[in-house]
Amino acid sequence: MTKIFEKISDKNHEQVVYCNDPSSGLKAIIAIHNTVLGPALGGCRMYPYKSEEEALLDVLRLSRGMTYKASISNLNIGGGKAVIIGDPNKDKSEVLLRSFGKFVHSLGGKYITAEDVGMSVHDMEFIRMETNSVTGITRAMGGSGDPSIFTALGVFVGMKAALKKKLNIQSLKGLKIGVQGFGKVGYYLCSHLKSEGAKIYGYDINQESLERVIKEFGVIPVDNDELISMNLDVFSPCAMGAIINPSSIKNLKCSVIAGAANNQLEKEDRDSKLLSEKEIMYVPDYVINAGGLMNVANELKGYNKEKAKYQVEGIYYILMRIFDYAANNNMSTLQAANLLAERRIQDYIKWNHQQ
């Protein structure tokens, strides 16, 4: 028990809720990291974790990332996340999702859930039956629909910002882009890349997903090790996290890392330093993949698609500010993003105390 509290305290989490319902088979963890700027908003992920400790570590990292993502994106929301332990292809059911919805409802609006890995817009509808603290529902129900469309747009404009800063390149035409993972975000990202004339290389463990992007976007398939070691203008991790580590960094030959995956760096301080030493520009994942959050956050006050699109396209300018701050202060792009995100929260606390 002491170790659990140590893990929770390590990243300054406000609250962690364990959800257990034997009748539905639900085993879930909700982590609320910070609510200074507003209620904690973050997706619910369903994944067959090997242990409860692995699930806890994941939800703690993810929820902290949501706090930073919301802050740097200038949204008036806090950071939270949830994980459901189980195989989404075997264990998911209406009663399990509705049971999770009841736990979310019990928090009184402090945590607002949304779609994440292993979950769908349809799943959000079941959760909505038990609580209004849910976003990412279908447009027919007044929501914004699939957030991954806007996540992909944000990754695309983020790539353009990084290439402008790093290589002074305005267009992606003819550039070599390597995409790892063709789930929803990776799929929609390919549409943007193809429209601009990029040459796309890619890998996915799911053969069906890979064949789809080969057919529709002309993606050139390569195995995972080859993708990581290719001479690329941009390497775009769009699958699971911790893909950037000493082993992979040793083989990387890209100019820029810009992808949708959360927690791409296995160890943030160590790996961001190693990337800087190789002069590889790392685009902080929680900034470049904030498009989905911006989109669902719009549901809280009545969804406006054009406003959401405008905010997502603004990721370009948010990143330019981060890149300039990093260069002017001789620090990594991740350090710069973290400091700017933390500064907004602290400034808000000071301002609020003066009112």
Secondary structure, 3 states (H helix, E strand, C coil): CHHHHHHHHHCCCCEEEEEEECCCCEEEEEEEEECCCCCEECCEEEECCCCHHHHHHHHHHHHHHHHHHHHHCCCCCEEEEEEEECCCCCCCCHHHHHHHHHHHHCCCCCEEECECCCCCHHHHHHHHCCCCCECCCCHHHCCCCCCHHHHHHHHHHHHHHHHHHHHCCCCCCCCEEEEECCCHHHHHHHHHHHHCCCEEEEECCCHHHHHHHHHHHCCEECCHHHHHHCCCCEEEECCCCCCECHHHHHHCCCCEECCCCCCCECCHHHHHHHHHHCCCEECCHHHHCCHHHHHHHHHHHCCCHHHHHHHHHCHHHHHHHHHHHHHHCCCCHHHHHHHHHHHHHHHHHHHHHHC
